[in-house]
Amino acid sequence: MTAEKSAIEIATLNKTFGKRRALDKVSLRISAGEMVALIGPSGSGKSTLLRHISGLLAADRNSGEIRIFGRQVQSKGAVSADIRRIRSEVGFIFQQFNLVGRLPLLTNVMVGMLPRVNTWRSLAGWFTRDEKLRAMHALDCVGLAEYAAQRASTLSGGQQQRAAIARAVEQRARIILADEPIASLDPESARMVMECLTALNHKDGVTVLVSLHQVQFALQYCPRSIAMKDGRVVFDGPSEALTATALRNIYGLKSADSDLDGTTPLSRGLRGRRVAFAAGI
């Protein structure tokens, strides 16, 4: 592996909760500037993996290693003492938005710069004019500049998720980890969120790793997909190589009849995909 060209490197990562192995010898490498989908059924380890990459969770003792742009996030179950500085380059977007509802949208976005300002400024919430202008630009990038003065709680779910992306822009994150950011959104809001992430990837070269239940969005927006099942990586390659048979195996579906009723991630992902149907459904 070439550390200079790798945004994320993971080697032999294990994580156990009680008697359940949530991550099982996970190893992967994501190059700088890639946009990668992380797919798989619920409980497959996607969220756990993202939290390990950001240093929010520590791996099992004496297990594995994670590096971000060559800097060690954790090794053998111990998170780096320098994790706060490393994490300043990693934007984490949660499914629940994690905005402060009573605060204006602009203030929520400026929270993204807290890792770069002095402690007294972060406690006081004091920001310069230039910092506010940058936050306005970040809101403009996701189409929300006109809502800057509104309380976050007054916005729709899709708007709040785009605000979370703007917060990552203000953070100047080089990597964005998005944990099912569109799971609770309507189709149009989901499309807008995915297009915001794609624009950051294409225009600014931000590395994006996004966990998705909706396979069709992985096929449409992410050139590469990594699939997990039972804590293991079971597929890593071009999204276009995700055939119907491969997806049935990933999601544990037994027959063609069980995945065409419109209720599973697989059926939603394959609907309208002629290439997938030709592959064996």
C-alpha positions as CSV (number, residue, x, y, z in Angstrom):
1,M,0.0,0.0,0.0
2,T,1.1,3.5,-0.8
3,A,0.3,5.7,2.1
4,E,0.7,9.0,0.1
5,K,-2.1,7.9,-2.2
6,S,-4.3,6.2,0.4
7,A,-7.1,8.1,2.1
8,I,-8.0,5.1,4.3
9,E,-6.1,1.9,5.0
10,I,-7.5,-0.9,7.2
11,A,-5.6,-4.1,8.1
12,T,-7.1,-7.2,9.8
13,L,-9.6,-5.3,11.9
14,N,-11.7,-7.2,14.5
15,K,-14.5,-6.0,16.8
16,T,-16.5,-8.1,19.2
17,F,-19.6,-7.1,21.2
18,G,-20.2,-9.8,23.8
19,K,-20.1,-13.0,21.9
20,R,-20.9,-11.4,18.6
21,R,-18.2,-10.7,16.1
22,A,-19.2,-7.4,14.5
23,L,-16.1,-7.0,12.4
24,D,-14.2,-10.0,11.3
25,K,-10.7,-9.5,9.8
26,V,-11.7,-6.5,7.8
27,S,-9.0,-5.2,5.4
28,L,-9.4,-2.6,2.7
29,R,-7.8,0.4,1.1
30,I,-9.6,3.5,-0.3
31,S,-7.6,5.9,-2.5
32,A,-7.8,9.6,-2.1
33,G,-10.6,11.1,-4.2
34,E,-12.7,7.9,-4.5
35,M,-16.4,7.8,-3.9
36,V,-17.3,4.4,-2.4
37,A,-20.6,2.9,-1.3
38,L,-20.7,0.6,1.7
39,I,-23.6,-1.8,1.4
40,G,-25.0,-4.8,3.1
41,P,-27.9,-5.9,5.3
42,S,-28.7,-4.5,8.7
43,G,-26.2,-5.7,11.3
44,S,-23.5,-6.5,8.7
45,G,-21.0,-4.2,10.3
46,K,-21.2,-1.0,8.2
47,S,-21.9,1.5,11.0
48,T,-19.3,-0.2,13.2
49,L,-16.7,0.0,10.5
50,L,-17.3,3.8,9.9
51,R,-17.0,4.5,13.7
52,H,-13.7,2.7,13.8
53,I,-12.3,4.6,10.9
54,S,-13.2,7.9,12.7
55,G,-11.8,6.7,16.0
56,L,-15.1,6.7,17.7
57,L,-14.7,3.0,18.5
58,A,-11.6,1.0,19.4
59,A,-11.0,-2.4,17.9
60,D,-10.5,-5.6,19.8
61,R,-7.3,-5.7,21.8
62,N,-4.3,-6.5,19.7
63,S,-6.4,-6.3,16.6
64,G,-5.7,-4.5,13.3
65,E,-4.6,-1.1,12.2
66,I,-6.3,1.9,10.7
67,R,-4.5,4.8,8.9
68,I,-5.9,8.0,7.4
69,F,-3.6,9.6,4.9
70,G,-0.8,7.6,6.4
71,R,-1.5,8.7,10.0
72,Q,-2.3,6.1,12.5
73,V,-5.9,6.3,13.8
74,Q,-5.6,3.2,15.9
75,S,-3.5,0.1,16.3
76,K,-3.9,-3.1,18.2
77,G,-7.1,-1.8,19.9
78,A,-5.7,1.5,21.0
79,V,-6.9,4.8,19.5
80,S,-4.1,7.3,18.7
81,A,-3.4,10.0,21.3
82,D,-3.5,12.4,18.3
83,I,-7.0,11.4,17.3
84,R,-8.6,14.9,17.7
85,R,-6.2,16.4,15.1
86,I,-6.6,13.5,12.7
87,R,-10.4,13.6,13.1
88,S,-10.4,17.3,12.1
89,E,-10.0,16.1,8.5
90,V,-12.8,13.6,8.7
91,G,-16.4,14.8,8.4
92,F,-18.9,12.3,9.9
93,I,-22.5,12.6,8.6
94,F,-25.1,10.7,10.7
95,Q,-28.5,9.4,9.8
96,Q,-30.0,11.5,12.6
97,F,-28.5,14.8,11.3
98,N,-27.0,15.8,14.7
99,L,-27.9,19.5,14.4
100,V,-28.9,21.7,17.4
101,G,-32.5,22.4,16.6
102,R,-32.8,25.6,18.5
103,L,-29.8,27.2,16.8
104,P,-29.8,29.0,13.4
105,L,-28.6,26.9,10.5
106,L,-25.6,29.1,10.0
107,T,-24.4,28.5,13.6
108,N,-24.8,24.8,13.2
109,V,-22.6,24.9,10.1
110,M,-19.9,27.0,11.8
111,V,-19.7,24.2,14.4
112,G,-17.7,22.4,11.7
113,M,-14.7,24.7,12.3
114,L,-14.5,24.0,16.0
115,P,-11.5,21.6,15.7
116,R,-9.5,24.4,14.2
117,V,-10.3,27.3,16.6
118,N,-9.1,28.0,20.2
119,T,-10.9,26.4,23.1
120,W,-12.2,29.8,24.4
121,R,-13.6,30.7,21.0
122,S,-15.4,27.4,20.7
123,L,-16.9,27.7,24.2
124,A,-18.0,31.3,23.5
125,G,-19.2,30.5,20.0
126,W,-17.3,33.5,18.7
127,F,-16.6,33.5,14.9
128,T,-15.0,36.1,12.7
129,R,-16.7,37.7,9.7
130,D,-14.6,35.7,7.3
131,E,-15.6,32.5,9.0
132,K,-19.2,33.4,8.8
133,L,-18.8,34.1,5.1
134,R,-17.2,30.7,4.6
135,A,-20.1,29.1,6.4
136,M,-22.5,31.0,4.1
137,H,-20.6,29.7,1.1
138,A,-20.9,26.2,2.4
139,L,-24.7,26.6,2.8
140,D,-24.8,28.0,-0.7
141,C,-23.0,24.9,-2.0
142,V,-25.8,22.7,-0.8
143,G,-28.6,25.1,-1.8
144,L,-29.5,26.4,1.7
145,A,-28.1,29.9,1.9
146,E,-31.6,31.4,2.1
147,Y,-32.3,29.4,5.3
148,A,-29.2,30.5,7.2
149,A,-31.1,32.5,9.9
150,Q,-33.8,29.8,10.4
151,R,-33.7,27.4,13.4
152,A,-32.5,24.0,12.2
153,S,-35.6,22.4,13.7
154,T,-37.9,24.2,11.2
155,L,-36.3,22.5,8.2
156,S,-37.2,19.3,6.5
157,G,-35.1,16.1,7.0
158,G,-33.5,16.5,3.6
159,Q,-32.6,20.1,4.3
160,Q,-31.1,19.2,7.7
161,Q,-29.0,16.4,6.1
162,R,-27.7,18.9,3.5
163,A,-26.9,21.2,6.3
164,A,-24.8,18.4,7.9
165,I,-22.9,18.2,4.6
166,A,-22.3,21.9,4.7
167,R,-20.9,21.5,8.2
168,A,-18.4,19.0,6.8
169,V,-17.5,21.5,4.0
170,E,-16.9,24.2,6.6
171,Q,-14.8,21.7,8.5
172,R,-12.6,21.4,5.3
173,A,-12.8,17.7,5.7
174,R,-10.7,15.6,3.3
175,I,-12.7,12.5,4.0
176,I,-16.5,12.3,4.5
177,L,-17.9,9.2,6.2
178,A,-21.7,9.1,5.8
179,D,-23.6,6.6,7.8
180,E,-26.9,5.9,6.0
181,P,-27.5,9.6,5.4
182,I,-30.5,9.0,3.2
183,A,-32.2,6.2,5.0
184,S,-35.1,8.3,6.4
185,L,-35.5,10.6,3.4
186,D,-38.0,10.7,0.6
187,P,-36.6,9.9,-2.9
188,E,-36.2,13.5,-4.0
189,S,-34.4,14.5,-0.8
190,A,-32.2,11.4,-1.0
191,R,-31.3,12.4,-4.6
192,M,-30.3,15.9,-3.5
193,V,-28.2,14.6,-0.6
194,M,-26.3,12.1,-2.9
195,E,-25.7,14.9,-5.5
196,C,-24.3,17.1,-2.8
197,L,-21.9,14.4,-1.8
198,T,-21.0,13.7,-5.5
199,A,-20.3,17.4,-6.1
200,L,-17.9,17.5,-3.1
201,N,-16.2,14.4,-4.5
202,H,-15.9,15.6,-8.1
203,K,-15.2,19.3,-7.6
204,D,-13.2,19.3,-4.4
205,G,-11.6,15.8,-4.5
206,V,-13.1,14.9,-1.1
207,T,-12.9,11.1,-0.5
208,V,-16.4,9.8,0.3
209,L,-17.4,6.6,2.0
210,V,-21.2,6.3,2.2
211,S,-23.1,3.6,3.9
212,L,-26.3,2.9,1.9
213,H,-29.3,0.5,2.2
214,Q,-30.7,1.7,-1.2
215,V,-28.6,-0.2,-3.7
216,Q,-29.8,1.8,-6.6
217,F,-28.0,4.9,-5.2
218,A,-24.8,2.9,-5.0
219,L,-25.2,1.9,-8.6
220,Q,-26.0,5.4,-9.7
221,Y,-23.5,7.5,-7.7
222,C,-20.6,5.4,-6.6
223,P,-18.1,3.8,-9.0
224,R,-17.0,1.4,-6.4
225,S,-18.9,-0.6,-3.8
226,I,-17.8,-2.6,-0.8
227,A,-20.4,-5.1,0.5
228,M,-20.4,-6.5,4.0
229,K,-22.1,-9.5,5.5
230,D,-21.7,-10.9,9.0
231,G,-18.9,-8.5,9.7
232,R,-16.8,-9.5,6.7
233,V,-16.1,-7.9,3.3
234,V,-17.8,-10.1,0.8
235,F,-17.5,-7.9,-2.3
236,D,-15.1,-5.1,-3.2
237,G,-15.1,-3.8,-6.8
238,P,-16.9,-1.8,-9.5
239,S,-20.5,-1.1,-8.6
240,E,-21.5,-2.2,-12.1
241,A,-20.2,-5.7,-11.2
242,L,-22.9,-6.1,-8.6
243,T,-25.1,-8.6,-10.5
244,A,-28.5,-9.8,-9.3
245,T,-26.9,-13.1,-8.1
246,A,-24.2,-11.2,-6.2
247,L,-26.8,-9.0,-4.5
248,R,-29.0,-11.9,-3.6
249,N,-26.1,-13.6,-1.9
250,I,-25.1,-10.4,0.0
251,Y,-28.6,-9.8,1.3
252,G,-29.3,-13.5,2.0
253,L,-32.3,-13.8,-0.4
254,K,-33.2,-17.4,-1.4
255,S,-35.1,-16.9,-4.6
256,A,-36.0,-14.4,-7.3
257,D,-39.6,-14.2,-6.0
258,S,-38.5,-12.9,-2.6
259,D,-36.7,-9.8,-3.9
260,L,-39.2,-8.4,-6.4
261,D,-41.9,-7.2,-4.1
262,G,-40.5,-3.7,-3.7
263,T,-39.8,-4.0,0.0
264,T,-36.1,-5.0,0.2
265,P,-33.0,-2.9,-0.6
266,L,-32.2,-5.4,-3.3
267,S,-35.6,-5.0,-5.1
268,R,-35.3,-1.2,-4.9
269,G,-31.8,-1.4,-6.3
270,L,-32.6,-3.7,-9.2
271,R,-35.9,-2.1,-10.3
272,G,-35.3,-0.6,-13.7
273,R,-31.7,-2.1,-14.0
274,R,-31.8,-4.2,-17.2
275,V,-28.2,-5.3,-16.7
276,A,-29.0,-6.8,-13.3
277,F,-32.1,-8.6,-14.5
278,A,-30.0,-10.0,-17.5
279,A,-27.5,-11.3,-15.0
280,G,-29.8,-14.0,-13.6
281,I,-33.0,-12.9,-12.0
